[in-house]
Amino acid sequence: MYARFFVLLFLYLYEKMDIKMIIEIKEIEYDSPEYKDEVELRDKILREPLGLNFTAEQLKSEENEYHIGAYLSGKLVGCLLLKPVDSKTIKMRQVAVDGTYQAKGIGKKLVEYSERLALEKNFDKIILNARDTAVKFYLKLGYRIEGEMFIEVEIPHYRMSKKLF
Ligand SMILES: CC(C)(COP(=O)(O)OP(=O)(O)OC[C@H]1O[C@@H](n2cnc3c(N)ncnc32)[C@H](O)[C@@H]1OP(=O)(O)O)[C@@H](O)C(=O)NCCC(=O)NCCS
């Protein structure tokens, strides 16, 4: 009787818990088991819906990028990549949050972590190509649209950027 009450109480509190508080953001090492999870997540969220796949060549070119993952109880639920462009500019790309966990603040946490990391590495500007469906997400985080819409992977995109100070 008591056990049942506590199980129900736990489930209620777990449901109400703010997921942002328990998400862990950390760097992922290229070619590690965590990296395999990351590619799987990006494939599911960003590539499969478009009928596309990553090529071996594309994945090889990611070796010198920063890979950042969002973990919930040890499970990868979001990720993004940072690719140095020049000594001051870094490109944010492949931003993806698992469907079940979208709109819970995880994307925002990933971007904020990345901005801190970019500053630590002495970059002062982040650029990105935003899908039109994600533009409002980046606007809320202080990114600005630069220029006209263009097509990438067959969908409309906007170049956006943010100065980090
Ligand atoms: C876009 C994406 C990365 C955002 O991550 P998320 O975890 O769902 O977003 P968050 O919950 O952190 O949202 C942060 C804020 O942006 C807003 N927001 C997020 N996505 C939005 C969207 N598509 N349109 C409008 N607002 C959006 C949220 O409402 C929230 O606002 P608030 O701070 O006022 O509450 C995620 O939804 C995703 O992976 N989408 C599919 C893949 C994709 O489009 N990736 C981007 C490629 S450029």
PDBQT file of the ligand as one rigid body, heavy atoms in Angstrom, charges set to zero:
ROOT
HETATM    1  C1  LIG A 201      15.494  23.556 -33.481  1.00  0.00    +0.000 C 
HETATM    2  C2  LIG A 201      15.862  22.730 -32.229  1.00  0.00    +0.000 C 
HETATM    3  C3  LIG A 201      17.366  22.464 -32.234  1.00  0.00    +0.000 C 
HETATM    4  C4  LIG A 201      15.510  23.566 -30.980  1.00  0.00    +0.000 C 
HETATM    5  O1  LIG A 201      15.830  22.827 -29.815  1.00  0.00    +0.000 OA
HETATM    6  P1  LIG A 201      14.737  22.667 -28.636  1.00  0.00    +0.000 P 
HETATM    7  O2  LIG A 201      15.379  21.960 -27.514  1.00  0.00    +0.000 OA
HETATM    8  O3  LIG A 201      13.523  22.087 -29.237  1.00  0.00    +0.000 OA
HETATM    9  O4  LIG A 201      14.461  24.214 -28.282  1.00  0.00    +0.000 OA
HETATM   10  P2  LIG A 201      14.378  24.884 -26.831  1.00  0.00    +0.000 P 
HETATM   11  O5  LIG A 201      13.338  24.177 -26.050  1.00  0.00    +0.000 OA
HETATM   12  O6  LIG A 201      15.729  24.992 -26.226  1.00  0.00    +0.000 OA
HETATM   13  O7  LIG A 201      13.847  26.330 -27.236  1.00  0.00    +0.000 OA
HETATM   14  C5  LIG A 201      14.419  27.541 -26.782  1.00  0.00    +0.000 C 
HETATM   15  C6  LIG A 201      13.460  28.656 -27.141  1.00  0.00    +0.000 C 
HETATM   16  O8  LIG A 201      13.272  28.695 -28.577  1.00  0.00    +0.000 OA
HETATM   17  C7  LIG A 201      11.896  28.473 -28.913  1.00  0.00    +0.000 C 
HETATM   18  N1  LIG A 201      11.869  27.594 -30.090  1.00  0.00    +0.000 N 
HETATM   19  C8  LIG A 201      12.487  26.407 -30.244  1.00  0.00    +0.000 A 
HETATM   20  N2  LIG A 201      12.253  25.914 -31.465  1.00  0.00    +0.000 NA
HETATM   21  C9  LIG A 201      11.449  26.806 -32.087  1.00  0.00    +0.000 A 
HETATM   22  C10 LIG A 201      10.866  26.853 -33.374  1.00  0.00    +0.000 A 
HETATM   23  N3  LIG A 201      11.074  25.883 -34.282  1.00  0.00    +0.000 N 
HETATM   24  N4  LIG A 201      10.092  27.923 -33.682  1.00  0.00    +0.000 NA
HETATM   25  C11 LIG A 201       9.887  28.926 -32.782  1.00  0.00    +0.000 A 
HETATM   26  N5  LIG A 201      10.449  28.930 -31.535  1.00  0.00    +0.000 NA
HETATM   27  C12 LIG A 201      11.207  27.882 -31.204  1.00  0.00    +0.000 A 
HETATM   28  C13 LIG A 201      11.285  27.800 -27.702  1.00  0.00    +0.000 C 
HETATM   29  O9  LIG A 201       9.901  28.042 -27.639  1.00  0.00    +0.000 OA
HETATM   30  C14 LIG A 201      12.058  28.431 -26.568  1.00  0.00    +0.000 C 
HETATM   31  O10 LIG A 201      11.518  29.695 -26.272  1.00  0.00    +0.000 OA
HETATM   32  P3  LIG A 201      11.462  30.248 -24.744  1.00  0.00    +0.000 P 
HETATM   33  O11 LIG A 201      12.911  30.348 -24.295  1.00  0.00    +0.000 OA
HETATM   34  O12 LIG A 201      10.798  31.558 -24.874  1.00  0.00    +0.000 OA
HETATM   35  O13 LIG A 201      10.699  29.230 -23.964  1.00  0.00    +0.000 OA
HETATM   36  C15 LIG A 201      15.089  21.388 -32.163  1.00  0.00    +0.000 C 
HETATM   37  O14 LIG A 201      13.711  21.654 -32.100  1.00  0.00    +0.000 OA
HETATM   38  C16 LIG A 201      15.378  20.446 -33.330  1.00  0.00    +0.000 C 
HETATM   39  O15 LIG A 201      16.276  19.621 -33.246  1.00  0.00    +0.000 OA
HETATM   40  N6  LIG A 201      14.592  20.561 -34.409  1.00  0.00    +0.000 N 
HETATM   41  C17 LIG A 201      14.750  19.666 -35.572  1.00  0.00    +0.000 C 
HETATM   42  C18 LIG A 201      16.095  19.810 -36.252  1.00  0.00    +0.000 C 
HETATM   43  C19 LIG A 201      16.422  21.244 -36.621  1.00  0.00    +0.000 C 
HETATM   44  O16 LIG A 201      15.627  21.946 -37.222  1.00  0.00    +0.000 OA
HETATM   45  N7  LIG A 201      17.660  21.666 -36.275  1.00  0.00    +0.000 N 
HETATM   46  C20 LIG A 201      18.145  22.993 -36.577  1.00  0.00    +0.000 C 
HETATM   47  C21 LIG A 201      18.784  22.958 -37.896  1.00  0.00    +0.000 C 
HETATM   48  S1  LIG A 201      19.342  24.604 -38.339  1.00  0.00    +0.000 SA
ENDROOT
TORSDOF 0
